[in-house]
């Protein structure tokens, strides 16, 4: 295959992170928020974000509506924006050992869509 660096819109985009244990695989954690810095090139992003924990493969847990995020989708962004995502059910993200994110197309993702960084805010819990 030959690399083509030209950006294109896509309906099949899926980005899945590894199962992140934050360097402490046996320690329980509480996930508070996820921040995603992104741009959509001033077009509807059509990027939906889900998560799962502890090696789950369904990746169907949702986030609450919040800053630059509603109906489980990143908002339109002209320039770099930060979306703040909080788990819909906080107990689903409590006492977990690992965390995984999935970003997928809920329609056509514009060619101007880019992700700059993803930050996960968590707290390690004491070992019992």
C-alpha positions in Angstrom: 0.0 0.0 0.0 1.1 3.5 -0.7 0.6 6.2 1.9 -1.7 9.1 0.8 -1.4 12.0 3.2 -4.4 13.8 1.7 -7.3 14.1 4.2 -10.7 12.7 3.2 -14.1 12.4 4.8 -15.0 9.0 6.1 -18.0 7.0 7.2 -15.9 4.1 8.5 -13.7 5.8 11.1 -13.1 3.8 14.3 -10.4 4.7 16.8 -10.1 2.4 19.8 -7.5 2.9 22.5 -5.7 0.1 24.2 -7.1 -1.1 27.5 -5.3 1.6 29.7 -4.3 0.5 33.2 -2.3 3.7 34.0 0.8 1.6 34.9 -1.0 0.0 37.9 -2.9 -3.1 36.6 -3.9 -4.5 40.0 -5.0 -1.2 41.6 -8.6 0.1 41.5 -9.3 3.5 40.1 -12.1 6.0 39.7 -12.4 7.7 36.3 -13.8 11.2 36.7 -13.5 12.9 33.2 -12.1 12.6 29.8 -10.9 15.7 27.9 -10.5 15.5 24.1 -8.9 18.4 22.2 -10.1 18.3 18.6 -11.2 20.3 15.6 -13.8 19.4 13.0 -12.9 22.0 10.4 -16.2 23.9 11.1 -18.3 21.0 10.0 -20.5 18.6 12.0 -18.1 16.1 13.5 -20.3 13.0 13.5 -17.8 11.5 16.0 -19.4 9.4 18.8 -17.4 8.5 21.9 -18.0 5.5 24.1 -16.0 3.6 26.7 -15.7 0.3 28.5 -13.7 -0.9 31.6 -11.8 -3.9 32.8 -11.2 -5.4 29.4 -14.8 -5.2 28.3 -15.3 -5.4 24.5 -18.8 -4.0 24.1 -17.5 -0.4 24.3 -21.0 0.9 24.7 -20.9 2.9 28.0 -21.9 6.5 27.4 -20.9 10.0 28.6 -23.2 12.8 29.9 -23.9 15.9 27.8 -21.3 18.5 28.6 -18.9 21.1 27.1 -18.7 20.6 23.3 -20.4 17.2 23.7 -24.0 16.2 23.5 -26.1 13.2 22.4 -22.8 11.2 22.8 -21.2 13.2 19.9 -18.4 15.7 19.7 -19.8 19.2 18.7 -18.9 21.1 15.6 -15.6 22.9 16.2 -14.1 25.7 14.3 -10.5 25.7 15.5 -9.2 23.7 18.4 -11.9 22.9 21.1 -11.9 20.8 24.3 -14.7 18.4 24.9 -15.3 17.5 28.6 -16.8 14.0 29.0 -18.1 12.6 32.3 -19.4 9.1 32.5 -23.2 9.0 32.4 -23.3 6.4 35.3 -20.4 7.3 37.6 -20.6 3.8 39.3 -19.6 2.3 35.9 -16.3 4.1 36.1 -15.6 3.5 39.8 -13.5 0.6 41.2 -12.1 -0.2 37.7 -8.7 -1.6 36.9 -8.5 -0.4 33.3 -10.3 1.9 30.9 -10.7 2.0 27.1 -12.1 4.6 24.7 -13.8 4.2 21.3 -14.4 7.0 18.8 -16.4 6.1 15.8 -18.3 7.6 12.9 -22.0 8.3 13.5 -22.2 9.6 10.0 -19.7 11.1 7.6 -16.7 12.4 9.5 -15.4 15.6 7.8 -11.9 15.7 6.2 -11.0 18.5 8.6 -11.5 16.4 11.8 -8.3 16.1 13.9 -7.6 15.0 17.4 -4.8 16.8 19.2 -4.8 15.0 22.6 -6.9 12.9 25.0 -6.6 13.4 28.8 -8.1 11.0 31.3 -8.7 12.3 34.8 -8.6 9.5 37.4 -7.7 8.7 41.0 -6.0 5.6 42.1 -7.7 4.0 45.1 -6.0 2.5 48.1 -5.1 -1.2 48.0 -7.2 -3.3 50.4 
